[in-house]
């Protein structure tokens, strides 16, 4: 018995090991078969009919579609190349600029209903940093622009409207507004460089300009200079507190049927801005972006290794913030709702005005929160310029020298020495200086990087923060 037991033990152990090996072998075979059957598994096989469409399910389903898209891309690219060659005199090629980002455009519903020509879907947007075509508004692709739901009927002979209780504002608008539009700044007497700002606009001959004055000192001084001033009683102090008041104030203008090009006082105007506005959206705003992708948006990939084969399938839309320091608010019902929402949020929340402004314009409706439904146009980033674009791109690009291009305005938003940057811009464009007038050191180098280049070394940390963080409170450390 002892001898037999000694024989049984190795046999039993061998059988157990063999079963374990067989179990794991079958398990891994099943995993591979399951993966191959998975229609969402990504297979890199350049020799397959669909290019990257490697497995049988993908080849059966998507190969023909993929080849059709590839042929269409070639045709579109050839067509675009021919169009650029035919209109080469109207295009300023900007060397060394970032290429275009993915996207698409097409005809609007209005253009279809009105019988307008519908242009084919473009798979890439034009890149103004690569080929600059000027600041004059271009005809919309796909037919006529959409109709805006204006507060005041365009053919109405009575304007402003709803003046009961707003007689002072209506009287000013009748005297100042041109085509029911005004250029307006909200300021108090403590605003740095307020009178230099006003002088710059007066020199351009902008007739429909006024200042919304928050104290008597500024109001009286402007009236003494012959500048239109609308006195609004307010006790706000500090730039952000003052800026937060503008939504409620502009709401009053919009409800009278007056569109407002709202501006901060740290903007250097080099041309009358009104000929360069499209007026086809409820809000038309300058961007904090510094290249094509940041100004107009791009799709980014979120990499979550925990998702296995689908780890890189999540996408995020990213775009630089719109800047509330220079934006056109058309007198539409959607703009009226936007101003009312923002006025309420600024009065009841601890919220930076620019953050709230972007939240309401970019974010969709969710749960019990409805949006204003305002449409957005991004102002041309080489015409309505932020200071990063001015001092790190335009300054270093001979094709955009003042003999070939003069921006409409420059907002000194990125740099802390705002007054100095505005002085340099005026010296170059308005006072005959050469490009050395724009010389500076901090934040002025030509080595602009894209978002992906700036974040490249910390991308893993960013991904981990997105897919693994449990600190969902915005702004948490």
Secondary structure, DSSP 4 states (H G I P E B T S, - for coil): -HHHHHHHHHHHHHHHHHHHHHHHHHHHHHHHHHHHH-TT--B--TTBTBBTB-SHHHHHHHHHHHHHHHHHHHHHHHHHHHHHHHTGGG-EE-TT-----B------HHHHHTTPPPPPPPSB---TTTEE--SSPPPPTTSSPPPP-BSS-TT-SS-S---TT-HHHHHHHHHH-BTTEEEEEEE-TTSTTHHHHHHHHHHTT-SSEEEEESSHHHHHHHHHTT-EEEE------SHHHHHHTHHHHHHHHHHTT-EEEEE-TTEEE-S-GGGG----SSEEEEE---SHHHHH-EEEEE--GGGGGGTT-EEEEE-PPEEEEEEEE-SBHHHHHHHHHHHHHHHHS---HHHHHHHHHHSPPBTTB------EEEPPTTTEEEHHHHHHTGGG-GGGSTTT---SEEE--S-S-HHHHHHHHHHHHTS---GGGG--STT--S----HHHHHGGGHHHHHHHHHH----STT--
